Amino acid sequence: MSHLRSFQEHLNRWMLLYVALAMGLGLAIGYPAASVAKSATATIGGLTTVAVFFIVYPMMVNVRFEALGRAGRNLRALGLALGLNFLWAPLFGWLLAILFIHEPLLALGFMLVMVVPCSSMAIGYTGLAKGDLELATVVVALSFLLAVVAVPAWMLVYASSYHVPVPIGDLISSILEVLVAPMILGYATRWALLRRLGQAGFATLQPLFPALSLLAMYAIVFLIFFGKATLIVSKWSTVLLLLVPNAIFIGVTLLLVTWLARRLGMGYAENMALAFSSTGKNNGTAIAIAASAFSPLVAIPAATMPIFQILLLVFYLRSADRVRAFFGARRSAPVAVAGPTA
């Protein structure tokens, strides 16, 4: 148990270093091997899906699923999360596009990113921060369902002259691959381990699961930079142009969520679930919509946003102790989170 916990703490303590190394290796290997990366697009996409799965699945092993019902009754937190995802993000994103992006297709692509559902990786980030994993799971599930209506509605507002098809099949596949399947397997794994090892034995394995999630996160960073190395290098001015509104959106939203959660009397665990599920966007879905409805230029914001999204969300994750201290005097009642006991 001590070795597992030390390994987990090492991966967590040096998170920013490993993220930077994964980014650097992705660019260093991906740019010279551009033809390989291009021909292996499907393979990279499949590996990314697998990596996302292994971010979420280990966290699900530590989830007490009997607490999901209580998280679903947390109407205050759910209302705030959905309001941030489907009202704040589209409206603030629209303002940022007007202020900073003067190329119409790039602006449309940026606004498309703002209205897609939150990323399932939010569950992994929440688990790593020891936040309310059950609340994050419910928010992600509801966001996927509501996106079927919200995405076309907002895109009609943004671009009434375009007919925007919503890839419902992609949404359903995403839910099955990175949410439902990890949830089922996580519950089955937890049940089997508790039955075989008991609570004490299960507790000795618990540090292994966050460590697996961290390794999967580093793998995703490498895959993104490897697969998009040519785009990042050749379109560096475009990437820099998108840096400003992306960074402002994520930074301001994280600060807004943290302030609102404390003002509403929520605790640290609830805040972390809300923060990650309100800022992390499902860029894969945005790329799918852009590729089917518009020109490749519209997909660039979705393809480049993970660069800044990962950096800022990891920075917020590394600031967990400061965020916890910020909520120290105003914690709500205890919530179910992944902890040292079963």
N, C-alpha and C positions, 0 to 999 in steps of 0.2 A: 504493500500500500504506500509506503514512504517513497519508493522509487517512482511509482505512478504519479503521486502528487508532486514530487520534485520535477518530473518531466513536464507535467501540466503547467506548473508555476514558471518553469523556464520558458516554455513557448509563449506564455502570456506576458512575462516580463519583457521579453525581447521582441514583442509583436511588431513594432514599427520597423525594427531592423530587418526582420524576416520578410515583411511586406515590401520594403525597399529592395531587398535582394531579389525577390520574386519579380518585381517590376523590371529591374535592371537585366536579369537573366532573360526575361521574356523578350525585351527589346534587342538585346545582344544576340540572341539565337534566332529570333523571329525575322529580323530585318534581312540578314544575309540569306536566310532560307525562305524568302518571300514566296517563291514558287511552290515550295513544299507546304507552307501554311495555307496558300490559296487552294491547292488541290486537296488539302485535308480539312476543309471547312466543316464538312459534316462530322468528321471524326472529332474535331475540336469542340463542336457543339455538343456532341454526345458525351465527351469527357467532362465538359462544363456541367451538363445536367447531372452526371454521376457525382461530381464534386459537390454540387448544391445538395444533392440527396444526402451525401455523407456529412454535410454541415448540419442538416436538420435531423437526420435519423438518430445520431448519438444523443442529441438533446432530448429527443422524444423518449428515450429510454429512462431519463431522469424525471419525466413528467408524471405527476400523479393525475391520471385521467379522470378520476372521480371529482377532481376540482374544476374541470372544464365547465361544468354546469354553473358553478358559482361565478366563474369569469364571464360567462354569457349573460349573467344577470347584472353585471356591472354596467348599467346603462349610461352612467355618467362618463366613464372612461371610453366606452364604445362610441358614444355620441361625439365625443371630442375627437377621437381618432378618425372617424368617418368624415366629420366636418373638415378636418385638416386635409384629408386625402382628396376629397371630391369638391370642396369649395375653396379652401385656402390655396392649395397647390395650383389649381387651374387659374384662379384670379391673380395670384402673385406671379405665377409664371407668365401670364399674359403681359403684365406690367413690365417684367424684366425683359421680355422679348422686344417690347416697344422701345425700351430705353437702350438696350445694348446690341440687338441683332438687327441689322438693316437689310440683310439678304432674306427675301420673303420665304424661300423654301427652307432655309435654316431656321428661321423663326417658327415656321409651321412645325418642323421636326422637334424643336425644343418644346413647344406647347403640347405636342403629342406625348412627349415623355412625362409632362406634368399631369396628364389625365389617366395614364395607365395605372393598374393596381400596384399596391406596394409589393416589394420583393419578398419571396419566401425566406430569403437570407435574413430578413428581420428577426425571424424566430431564432436563428443561430446566434446573431449578435445579442439578442435579449438573454439567451441562455448563458453566453459567455460573461455577460455583465451581472449574472445572477438576478435578473429581473423577473417579472411575472410572465412566465413562459406560456401559461394557459391563456392569459389575456392576449398576448401576441399572436397565438395560434388562432383564436377566435377572430381577431381583427383582420388577419391575412385572409382567412376563409371568407369572411363577409365582403372584404374588398374585392376579391376575385369575382364573387357573384354579382355585386353591384356594378362592377366595371363593364359588364355586358350592356348595361343601359347607359352608364355615365360616359363611356368613351365616345360612342357615336353622337350623343347629345352635345357634348362639349366641342367635338370636332365640327359639327354642323354650325356651331356658333363661331368657331375660329375660321372655318373655310366653307361657307355656304355654297360655293360654286363647285366643290368637290363632292363626289360620292365616295364615302369612306366605308369600305367593308370591314366589319369587325370579325377577326379570326376566332370565332367561338370554339372551333375545334382546338386551336392552339391553347386557348384559355382552359378548356377542359383537360387537355393533355398535361398542361402545367400543374393544374390542381392534383391530378392523379399521380404525376411523377414526383413532385417535390413537396407535397403536403399530405395527401391521403395515404399514399404508400408508406412514407416514413412513419406516419402516425400509427398505422396498423402494425408495421413491423416493430416499431418502438414499444408499443403496448405488449405485443407478443413476447418480445425479448425481456422486458421488465418482468412480466408474469412468470416466464420460464426461469429467470435468474432468481427471483424471490422464492419460487417454489423449490428450486434445487439448493440454493445457498442460504436461504433465510435472510432476514434483514441485515444481520451483522456481516455476513459474507458478501451481500450485495453492496454494502457500504464500502468495502475494500476495493471494489471495482469502479466505483463512481468517478474517480478522477480520470479514468481512461477515456470516458466519453467526451468531456470537453476537449481533451487533447486531440482526439480524432477530428473533432469539429475544427479546431485551429489548423491542423494539417490540411484539411480539405479547403479551408479558406485560403491558405497560402497557394494551394494548387490552382484555385480559381484565378487569383491575381496573376499567376504566371501564364495561364491559358489566355486570359484577356489580352495581355500585353504581347504574347507570342502571336496570337491570331490577328491582332490589329497593329502590329509593328510598322508595316509599310504605310498604313493610313496615318498613324501618329507622326511618323517621320516626314512623309511627303506632304501632309496637310497640317504642318506644325502651326502655321498662322491661324488656321481655322480652329485648331484645338485650343490655342491661346485665346482666341476670340470667345469661345464657349466657356472658357475657364471662369470668367467673371460672373455671368448669370448663374452658372451651376453652383459655384462656391457661395454666392450670396444666398441663393435659395436654400441650400442645405444648412449653411451657418445660421441664417436668420430663423429658419424653421426649428432647428434644434434649440435655439435660445427661446423661441416663442413657446414651444411645447414644455420646456423645463419650467418656464415662468408660470404658464397657465396651470400646469399640474400642481405646482406648489400653492398657487393662489386658490385652487379648488380643493385644497386639503388632501391631495393624494400623496401616496408614499413613494419612496425611491423605486420599488419594484414596478409599480404601475407606470411611473414616469419612463423608465427604460423601455418598457414594452411599447409605450406610445411614441417615444422619440424615434426608435428604429423603424417602426411600422409606418410612421408619417413622413419619413425622409427618404428611405431606400426605395427606389423605383424599379419596376420589373422591365428592364431595358430590352430583354429578349422579345417581350410582347410588342413593345414599341417598334423594334426593328421589323418584326413580322408585318405589322400594319403598314409601316412606311414602304416596305418593299412591295407590298401588294397593291398599294393605292397611289404612290407617288414616285418620284425619281430617287435614285440612290442618294442624292444630296440631302433629302429629308431624313434619311437614316443616320447621318453622321452624328447629330446630337445624341441619339440613343447609343451609338457605338462608342462614343467618347466619354459619355457621362460616368460610366463605371470608374474611370481613372480618378475623378475627383470624389465620387461617391464613396469609394473604398477608403481613400485617404482620410476624409473628414469623419466618416463613421468610425473608423479605427481610432482616430484621435479622440473622439467622444468616448469610445469604449475605454481607452486608456485613461480617460479623465473620470472614471467611475467613482474613485474614492472621493474626489472633490464634489461630484454630483451627490454622492451619498451624504457627505457632510452638509451640503446645501439643504437637504431634506431632513437632516438629523433632528431638528426641533419640531418637525411637523409630519411625522410618520403616521400613516393610517394604520388600521388594524392589520395584523399579520396576513400576508397573502401566501398562496402556495407557490413556492419556487423550488428549483432544483437545489437541494442542500445536502448536507453530509449524512442525513438519515433517510431511510426509505419511508 
